[in-house]
Amino acid sequence: MSIESSSSLLDPSVLRLRESLEACVLNLDDTSESNNAVAKVVEILDSISHVSQPEDENSVPDSAISEEALQEVYLCLSNSPSREMIIDVLSMELPKVVSRMGTRSEKCYKIAKDIVELFLSTCNPRDMVAVLCEALDVEIEESQAPQYFLLLLDGLAQVLVLIQRRHLEQVKVALPVVLNVLSKVSVLHLEEEYNKSIADLFDSAIRIGGSIQEMCKNMDGRRKEELCALLGLYILCTIAFVSKSRQKISSCITVILSSLLNFLPFCGFSYFGLLTGSNVTTAINKISKEDDDDFVDCFSLSKDGASLSVIWSRVSGDIANPIGEELEIVVKEIQKNWIDMWQAVGMLKYPLSSVSYTWEIKEHALEVLSSILDGDSLDGPKDQNFDFSPFVPSIFTTLQAIQIVMMGAVDPSLRKKAFVVLKKVRS
């Protein structure tokens, strides 16, 4: 985007910003002076980004000041004789504050996006992954407004595909940060009737998934398998976050879920593996050998997402079936074996026991559970001394979750449905 300098400055702070940017350019060879100039630039931009809309009608709107400030930054970065050096110097500090300023107006967003893309196209991609992740970590502690994260997440999606080596390590840096943002932001905003910015946030999350998918295509062997496993767990957690929406199934939610479900076949996931939890177990085993518990814990909602993936495919006719399996056939396959059946019963406790999901989702979870328990030709294990005790805690938790639905649901028909399923499990 071509940006022309304004003939008149709207605010004295923009003059100070211009002077500080010029100082950055003049002091590139002096580390101390350069650091001071960068700090001053960040301080000025930060103060502008936190300015409230003035009540005086004759005052300059804060969005106009932000536009002028962003314009100054863009011109400095794009026109400086030492363009690459000044971009490199400012790349560590500017993405966060520039992204925040991009929320002030449509024009601010366009200029801020151009500034971030300058950083992405010029700086080392692995360095930019660290910069963007740090910016996301800082921003999530200051605000949970979805629009603040869009430029940073989109930047992350762009830079991941530019990485030439150590792909797996960079994805492991990025995904915990992204999931933390999705978790904290979605909790606050998914209860709203319609929020375009939260939909845009999940679109950005989907683009990050697409970037990881492209990385997988260019890899092979064990590292490709591990990266595909990471992608699958990330998608399942994102499905769980989307499923916390309190609104009725809308076209917006349907489009987001359809896009997320389309990743599952690429990750090697099937209805059978999702319902029994074997897909999640296999994926976690692939990533957990060399990683600490904190990293694995960031995928704690993956089992929720596994059950919910099957439920969503069953709920809405508007959501295509990307896996290509017939759920009824998969259920019959599960019914053939006690172990598979009790694993599936245990997996459905996640949507049933959590207060984060709607009664509508719980009702569909009960219907899936009921269909699994309707089988009358279950084959017991060949070993008659097989120990079923490992399944008891999970089954007990499922029973408790069904009882909560029986007592808490407002709809009498849902309470009755829960009671019928409870009797099936107990029998």
Secondary structure, DSSP 8 states (H G I E B T S, - for coil): ------SS-S-HHHHHHHHHHHHHHHTTT-HHHHHHHHHHHHHHHHHHHT----SSTTS--HHHHHHHHHHHHHHHHHH-TTHHHHHHHHTTTHHHHHHHHTTS-HHHHHHHHHHHHHHHHHS-HHHHHHHHHHHHHHHHHH---GGGGHHHHHHHHHHHTT--S-HHHHHHHHHHHHHHHHHHHHHHHTTSS--HHHHHHHHHHHHHHHHHHHHHHT--HHHHHHHHHHHHHHHHHHHHHHTT--S---HHHHHHHHHHHTTTTTTT--HHHHHHSHHHHHHHHHHHSSS-HHHHHTTTTHHHHHHHHHHHHHH-TTS--SS---HHHHHHHHHTBHHHHHHHHHHTHHHHH-TTS-HHHHHHHHHHHHHHHT-S--B--SSTT---GGGHHHHHHHHHHHHHHHHH-SSHHHHHHHHHHHHHHH-
